[in-house]
Amino acid sequence: MTESLAAVRFADLASGQGHRHAIAPPAAPSPQPDPSRNPSYDFDVLTLSRLQFAVATYFHFLFVPLTLGLSLLVAIMETAWVRTKDPTTCG
């Protein structure tokens, strides 16, 4: 391959005669949904992947700050107890 992608003209790409990887092959037709199935449960891979990402993001957004905040709170309470030896100081 002696030519760079920048050297290939748009007209060559549109006609399919430019870079051999520039134009993707046509996608296979998607199968028709079965009308007897309930469409609300008919998830494709992309929808399930987005759902998995949303759940993982939610739990990370919730539990990581909670864990870090509680560890800081426990460290402060332990330090107060070690300094005073009074259990009523921290609660």
C-alpha positions in Angstrom: 0.0 0.0 0.0 1.9 3.0 -1.3 -0.9 5.6 -1.0 -2.0 7.1 2.2 -5.6 7.5 3.3 -5.3 11.3 3.0 -4.2 10.9 -0.7 -7.3 8.9 -1.6 -10.0 11.2 -3.2 -13.5 11.2 -1.9 -14.8 10.3 -5.4 -12.7 7.2 -5.4 -14.0 6.2 -2.0 -17.6 6.8 -3.1 -17.2 4.6 -6.1 -15.4 1.9 -4.2 -12.2 2.2 -6.1 -10.1 3.9 -3.4 -8.7 2.3 -0.3 -9.8 -1.3 0.0 -11.0 -0.9 3.7 -12.7 2.5 3.2 -16.1 1.1 2.4 -17.6 -1.5 4.7 -19.4 -4.5 3.2 -23.2 -4.3 3.3 -24.6 -5.5 6.6 -26.7 -8.6 6.7 -30.4 -7.9 6.9 -31.8 -8.1 10.4 -34.3 -11.0 11.0 -38.0 -10.1 11.2 -39.4 -10.2 14.7 -41.8 -13.0 15.6 -45.3 -11.5 16.1 -46.2 -14.2 18.6 -43.5 -13.1 21.0 -43.9 -10.3 23.5 -42.0 -7.3 22.1 -41.3 -5.8 25.5 -38.9 -8.7 26.3 -37.2 -8.7 22.9 -33.8 -7.2 23.7 -30.9 -7.2 21.3 -27.2 -7.3 22.3 -26.8 -3.6 22.1 -29.7 -2.9 24.5 -28.5 -5.6 27.0 -25.0 -4.1 26.8 -26.3 -0.6 27.6 -28.4 -2.0 30.4 -25.3 -3.8 31.9 -23.3 -0.6 31.6 -26.1 1.5 33.3 -26.3 -0.9 36.2 -22.5 -1.1 36.7 -22.3 2.7 36.5 -25.1 3.2 39.0 -23.5 0.9 41.5 -20.1 2.5 41.1 -21.6 5.9 41.4 -23.4 4.9 44.6 -21.0 2.6 46.4 -17.6 4.0 45.7 -18.2 7.4 47.3 -20.2 5.7 50.1 -17.2 3.4 50.9 -14.7 6.2 50.8 -16.8 8.4 52.9 -17.5 5.7 55.5 -13.8 4.8 55.7 -12.9 8.5 56.4 -15.7 8.6 59.1 -14.4 5.5 60.8 -10.8 6.8 60.7 -12.0 10.1 62.4 -14.0 8.2 65.0 -11.1 5.8 65.8 -8.7 8.7 66.1 -11.1 10.5 68.5 -11.4 7.3 70.6 -7.7 6.7 70.7 -7.0 10.3 71.9 -9.8 10.5 74.5 -10.4 6.8 75.4 -14.0 8.0 76.0 -16.6 5.9 74.1 -19.2 8.7 74.3 -17.0 11.1 72.4 -17.9 9.5 69.0 -21.5 8.7 69.4 
